[in-house]
Amino acid sequence: MRVVSRYGIRWARTPANISNLRGDKIADPHGVYILCDGSLPVYVGRGRIWERIRQHEQGRKGRYWDHFTWFAIDDLQQEGEIEALLLRMLPVSLRILNKQRASFIKAMRYREPDTQTRPPRVKSDKYPGRKRKPRK
Protein backbone atom coordinates (compact mmCIF):
# COMPACT_ATOMS: atom_id res chain seq x y z
CA MET A 1 0.00 0.00 0.00
CA ARG A 2 1.51 3.32 -1.02
CA VAL A 3 1.34 6.36 1.22
CA VAL A 4 2.23 9.16 -1.21
CA SER A 5 0.45 9.23 -4.56
CA ARG A 6 2.04 12.40 -6.07
CA TYR A 7 4.57 14.94 -4.91
CA GLY A 8 6.57 18.03 -5.82
CA ILE A 9 9.95 18.91 -4.34
CA ARG A 10 11.23 22.49 -3.84
CA TRP A 11 8.81 24.27 -6.13
CA ALA A 12 9.51 28.00 -6.37
CA ARG A 13 6.84 30.29 -4.99
CA THR A 14 5.47 31.60 -8.27
CA PRO A 15 1.85 32.16 -9.30
CA ALA A 16 2.25 29.58 -12.07
CA ASN A 17 3.50 26.86 -9.69
CA ILE A 18 0.79 27.55 -7.13
CA SER A 19 -1.95 27.52 -9.77
CA ASN A 20 -0.55 24.27 -11.21
CA LEU A 21 -1.51 22.56 -7.96
CA ARG A 22 -5.13 23.11 -8.92
CA GLY A 23 -4.69 22.02 -12.54
CA ASP A 24 -6.36 19.04 -14.21
CA LYS A 25 -3.42 16.72 -13.58
CA ILE A 26 -3.24 17.28 -9.84
CA ALA A 27 -6.74 18.57 -8.88
CA ASP A 28 -5.93 20.19 -5.47
CA PRO A 29 -4.79 17.10 -3.61
CA HIS A 30 -5.04 16.52 0.12
CA GLY A 31 -1.74 16.01 1.82
CA VAL A 32 1.21 17.46 3.65
CA TYR A 33 3.30 20.43 2.62
CA ILE A 34 6.43 22.17 3.84
CA LEU A 35 7.11 25.88 3.38
CA CYS A 36 10.82 26.71 3.10
CA ASP A 37 12.97 29.81 3.27
CA GLY A 38 15.77 28.84 0.92
CA SER A 39 16.53 25.30 2.00
CA LEU A 40 15.32 25.69 5.61
CA PRO A 41 11.83 24.46 6.47
CA VAL A 42 9.84 27.06 8.41
CA TYR A 43 6.34 25.55 8.43
CA VAL A 44 4.76 22.10 8.08
CA GLY A 45 1.04 21.83 7.35
CA ARG A 46 -1.67 19.60 5.97
CA GLY A 47 -5.01 19.83 4.20
CA ARG A 48 -6.00 20.75 0.66
CA ILE A 49 -2.56 21.71 -0.56
CA TRP A 50 -3.44 24.39 -3.13
CA GLU A 51 -5.93 26.07 -0.83
CA ARG A 52 -3.58 26.06 2.17
CA ILE A 53 -0.54 27.31 0.23
CA ARG A 54 -2.63 30.09 -1.31
CA GLN A 55 -3.79 31.11 2.19
CA HIS A 56 -0.20 31.15 3.44
CA GLU A 57 0.88 33.21 0.47
CA GLN A 58 -1.65 35.92 1.28
CA GLY A 59 -1.43 35.67 5.07
CA ARG A 60 1.19 36.71 7.61
CA LYS A 61 3.41 33.72 6.80
CA GLY A 62 3.77 34.96 3.23
CA ARG A 63 6.95 36.90 3.82
CA TYR A 64 8.83 33.99 5.38
CA TRP A 65 8.98 31.43 2.57
CA ASP A 66 10.03 31.23 -1.05
CA HIS A 67 9.78 27.49 -1.90
CA PHE A 68 7.40 24.69 -1.02
CA THR A 69 7.39 20.91 -1.11
CA TRP A 70 4.17 18.91 -1.18
CA PHE A 71 3.09 15.28 -0.85
CA ALA A 72 -0.39 14.14 -1.91
CA ILE A 73 -1.75 11.50 0.48
CA ASP A 74 -4.89 9.59 -0.43
CA ASP A 75 -5.62 8.23 3.05
CA LEU A 76 -6.73 11.22 5.12
CA GLN A 77 -6.11 9.37 8.39
CA GLN A 78 -2.43 9.03 7.51
CA GLU A 79 -2.19 12.72 6.67
CA GLY A 80 -2.12 13.73 10.34
CA GLU A 81 0.36 11.02 11.25
CA ILE A 82 2.76 12.12 8.50
CA GLU A 83 2.46 15.76 9.54
CA ALA A 84 3.26 14.73 13.12
CA LEU A 85 6.23 12.69 11.93
CA LEU A 86 7.65 15.63 9.97
CA LEU A 87 7.13 18.03 12.87
CA ARG A 88 8.82 15.65 15.33
CA MET A 89 11.80 15.20 13.02
CA LEU A 90 12.53 18.90 12.65
CA PRO A 91 14.13 20.91 15.44
CA VAL A 92 11.91 23.66 16.83
CA SER A 93 14.24 26.34 15.50
CA LEU A 94 13.60 25.19 11.91
CA ARG A 95 9.82 25.26 12.08
CA ILE A 96 9.43 28.62 13.70
CA LEU A 97 5.98 29.38 12.29
CA ASN A 98 4.26 26.22 13.60
CA LYS A 99 2.25 26.81 16.77
CA GLN A 100 0.74 23.40 17.32
CA ARG A 101 2.60 20.37 18.51
CA ALA A 102 2.50 17.12 16.64
CA SER A 103 0.70 14.17 18.13
CA PHE A 104 0.39 10.60 16.99
CA ILE A 105 -3.04 9.01 17.15
CA LYS A 106 -3.20 5.75 19.09
CA ALA A 107 0.59 5.45 19.28
CA MET A 108 2.28 4.31 22.46
CA ARG A 109 5.29 6.37 23.48
CA TYR A 110 8.29 4.57 24.86
CA ARG A 111 10.70 6.47 27.03
CA GLU A 112 14.40 5.83 27.38
CA PRO A 113 14.56 3.02 29.94
CA ASP A 114 17.86 3.93 31.59
CA THR A 115 18.30 7.64 32.12
CA GLN A 116 20.67 7.26 35.10
CA THR A 117 23.67 6.00 33.18
CA ARG A 118 24.85 8.05 30.28
CA PRO A 119 27.46 7.02 27.74
CA PRO A 120 30.94 8.12 28.80
CA ARG A 121 32.16 11.39 27.40
CA VAL A 122 34.85 11.06 24.85
CA LYS A 123 37.69 13.43 25.52
CA SER A 124 38.55 15.06 22.25
CA ASP A 125 41.97 16.35 21.40
CA LYS A 126 41.90 19.15 18.87
CA TYR A 127 45.33 18.29 17.56
CA PRO A 128 45.96 14.54 17.69
CA GLY A 129 49.61 13.57 17.78
CA ARG A 130 50.69 17.00 18.97
CA LYS A 131 52.06 17.23 22.47
CA ARG A 132 51.19 20.21 24.56
CA LYS A 133 53.95 22.29 26.00
CA PRO A 134 54.02 22.27 29.77
CA ARG A 135 52.96 25.53 31.36
CA LYS A 136 55.58 27.45 33.32
N, C-alpha and C positions, 0 to 999 in steps of 0.2 A: 504494500500500500504506500503510495507516494504521499508526501506531506506538502511539497511545493509544486504547484502546477505550472506557473510561469514566474519569471522574475526579471528585474532590470538592475544592473549594478552601476553605481556612480553616474547617474544621469544628471546632466547640468540643469540648473534651475532656469529653464527657458519656457516661454509660453507654449512653444511647439511641443516640447517634451511633456509638459503637464497636460496639454490637451490630448496628446497621443494616448495617455492612460485611459481616456474615455472613448477611444476610437473603436471601430468595428472589431478589430482583432483582439482587443483586450477587454473591452466592455466593463470598465470600472470595477475591477476585481476587489473582493474582500481580502484582507491580509494584513501583513506587518510591514512597516516602513521605517526607515532610519533617515533622519535629516542630518546632514554633515556640513561642517564649516571646513572647507578644504578636505582633508582626510580624517578629521576628528568628528566622531559622532557627537551630536549635542542633544538629540531627542529621539526616542523610540516610541512609536505609536502603532495603533491597529484600527481597523474599520474599513470602510470603503475608501480605498487608497486615493483615487482621484479627488474625491470630495474632501478628505482630510488634508491632503497636501495643498489643495486650493485654499482651504481655510487658514492653514498655517502661513501661506504666502501672503495673505491679506491681513493676518492678525499680528499680534505683538512679536511672535517668533520669527516673523518674516525677515528681519534684519540680521539674524544669526546664522543662516544657512545658505549654501550656494549649490549643493548637490544633494541628491536623494537616491536611496536604494530601496527597492520594494520587492516583496515576495507575496505572490498570490497563493492563498491557502483555501482549499475547497471546504475543508471541515472547520466550521466556525468554532467548535469546541477546542480545537487545537490552536486556534489563533491566539487565545489568551495565554496558553501555556508557552507558546513560542515567544510572545512578547515578554513574558516573565523571565524566560531563559536568557533572552538578549539583555534585559535590564540587569539581571544578576551577574552576567559575565562582564559588563562594563563597570569600571570604577565610577564612583559618584562624580568625580571631577570631569568626566568625559560626557556625562549626560545631564548637564547643568539645567536644562529646561524642563526635565521631568519632575513633576511634583509627587506623583503616586509611587508607591513601592510595588514591586512585583510580588505576586503570590501564586503559588501552584495550587491547583484545585485537587483535593484528595491525595496529596502527596505527603508522605511521612518524612519528616526531617530527622536526620541522624546527626548527632553532635560528635565532636572529636572525643573518643572515649577516655584518653589519657591526657589531661591538660596539665598535670603536675610535672611530668618530665618532658623537657624540651630537648631537641637535638643539640649536641654540644656545638658551641660556637667555634668556627674555624678561624684561627688567627691568620690573617692575611699579611703577607709581607709585600710591600709595594715594589720592592726591587729584589727579586729572588737572586741568590748567588752573590749579592753585594753585602759585605760586612759593614756594620755601622762602626764609626769611629767612637771610641770611648770618650765620654764627656770629661772635661777637666774640672 
